[in-house]
Amino acid sequence: MLEAHDITVGYDRRRVVDGVGIAVPPGTTVGLAGPSGCGKSTLARVLALLQRPAAGRVVIDGTPTPGWRHRAPRELRTAVALIFQQPRLAVDPRLTLAEIIEEPLRANGRPVDRAAELAEEMGLTPDLLTRRPHEVSDGQLQRACVARALTLRPRYLICDEMTTMLDVSTQAHLVARIEAYREATGAGVLAISHDTDLLARWCQGADRVLAWPPQAARTPRAAANT
Ligand SMILES: Nc1ncnc2c1ncn2[C@@H]1O[C@H](COP(=O)(O)OP(=O)(O)OP(=O)(O)O)[C@@H](O)[C@H]1O
């Protein structure tokens, strides 16, 4: 289970995320819906250990984390992968698509063979893999980012508005790939979007879609603050 308890984050002394909690069980897709600017991406970064909260804690499969990626042991660092809304902001523009997909494998001293297989599963043809981000479409680049996120076989995937900028067929393909990965590996998925219809389809029912602020793991103290 990927859990966040009583997470609080502020920017410039303004509280954006205030004592929220969420739990993503293995093998399940949980949706999280909320309006623009409510704090969804901030919570996503905290869950992926990319941003340290002012208060609260993230627990991965029963192991409390130190909150920051660089302080966490490798096993925890690679347990959660985050797919960002804007692929162009999430990649090094100097790298080819093949190099982007291989990046986590190289960084962790692993063989890069798996990257080609993942690229093919994502529908990326060999000619695309030699191009750089400015030479491909947003959809093609996001496919590469999804392949990159899967290279280290994360136990949890957070998809933060992953398909917002994309056409309906690319959107459906990416969601299908994530779901196939979840079913094959038993990973847990947190799908974040402002599009509640998309989330209801993705999570097989509106009852699996949480509204912001998520309160699943709130303690009485945090709940009393609302
Ligand atoms: N680094 C930062 N410094 C200051 N304010 C920030 C920073 N990051 C986010 N914010 C602010 O915090 C609030 C929440 O931002 P966040 O990106 O988490 O929301 P969101 O729900 O993901 O929005 P969207 O759906 O539009 O992506 C917003 O008001 C945003 O302007």
The ligand as an SDF file (V2000), in Angstrom:
LIG
                    3D

 31 33  0  0  0  0  0  0  0  0999 V2000
    6.7400   25.9810   -6.2390 N   0  0  0  0  0  0  0  0  0  0  0  0
    5.6530   26.7000   -5.9560 C   0  0  0  0  0  0  0  0  0  0  0  0
    5.7750   27.9240   -5.3690 N   0  0  0  0  0  0  0  0  0  0  0  0
    4.6970   28.6570   -5.0430 C   0  0  0  0  0  0  0  0  0  0  0  0
    3.4190   28.2520   -5.2810 N   0  0  0  0  0  0  0  0  0  0  0  0
    3.2450   27.0500   -5.8710 C   0  0  0  0  0  0  0  0  0  0  0  0
    4.3530   26.2220   -6.2460 C   0  0  0  0  0  0  0  0  0  0  0  0
    3.8540   25.0810   -6.7920 N   0  0  0  0  0  0  0  0  0  0  0  0
    2.5150   25.2040   -6.7870 C   0  0  0  0  0  0  0  0  0  0  0  0
    2.1460   26.3850   -6.2330 N   0  0  0  0  0  0  0  0  0  0  0  0
    0.7720   26.8350   -6.0070 C   0  0  0  0  0  0  0  0  0  0  0  0
    0.1310   25.8680   -5.1960 O   0  0  0  0  0  0  0  0  0  0  0  0
   -1.2140   25.6610   -5.6230 C   0  0  0  0  0  0  0  0  0  0  0  0
   -1.4100   24.1870   -5.9540 C   0  0  0  0  0  0  0  0  0  0  0  0
   -0.6320   23.8630   -7.1050 O   0  0  0  0  0  0  0  0  0  0  0  0
   -0.6590   22.4050   -7.7480 P   0  0  0  0  0  0  0  0  0  0  0  0
    0.1510   22.4500   -8.9910 O   0  0  0  0  0  0  0  0  0  0  0  0
   -0.2890   21.4210   -6.7060 O   0  0  0  0  0  0  0  0  0  0  0  0
   -2.2260   22.2480   -8.0830 O   0  0  0  0  0  0  0  0  0  0  0  0
   -2.9930   21.2540   -9.0650 P   0  0  0  0  0  0  0  0  0  0  0  0
   -4.2510   20.8700   -8.3740 O   0  0  0  0  0  0  0  0  0  0  0  0
   -2.1000   20.1590   -9.4870 O   0  0  0  0  0  0  0  0  0  0  0  0
   -3.3020   22.1830  -10.3170 O   0  0  0  0  0  0  0  0  0  0  0  0
   -3.4660   21.7950  -11.8820 P   0  0  0  0  0  0  0  0  0  0  0  0
   -4.6090   20.8360  -11.9560 O   0  0  0  0  0  0  0  0  0  0  0  0
   -3.7690   23.1170  -12.5110 O   0  0  0  0  0  0  0  0  0  0  0  0
   -2.1600   21.1920  -12.3220 O   0  0  0  0  0  0  0  0  0  0  0  0
   -1.4580   26.5940   -6.7790 C   0  0  0  0  0  0  0  0  0  0  0  0
   -2.0850   27.7630   -6.2790 O   0  0  0  0  0  0  0  0  0  0  0  0
   -0.0530   26.9240   -7.2870 C   0  0  0  0  0  0  0  0  0  0  0  0
   -0.0020   28.1980   -7.8550 O   0  0  0  0  0  0  0  0  0  0  0  0
  1  2  1  0
  2  3  1  0
  2  7  2  0
  3  4  2  0
  4  5  1  0
  5  6  2  0
  6  7  1  0
  6 10  1  0
  7  8  1  0
  8  9  2  0
  9 10  1  0
 10 11  1  0
 11 12  1  0
 11 30  1  0
 12 13  1  0
 13 14  1  0
 13 28  1  0
 14 15  1  0
 15 16  1  0
 16 17  2  0
 16 18  1  0
 16 19  1  0
 19 20  1  0
 20 21  2  0
 20 22  1  0
 20 23  1  0
 23 24  1  0
 24 25  2  0
 24 26  1  0
 24 27  1  0
 28 29  1  0
 28 30  1  0
 30 31  1  0
M  END
$$$$
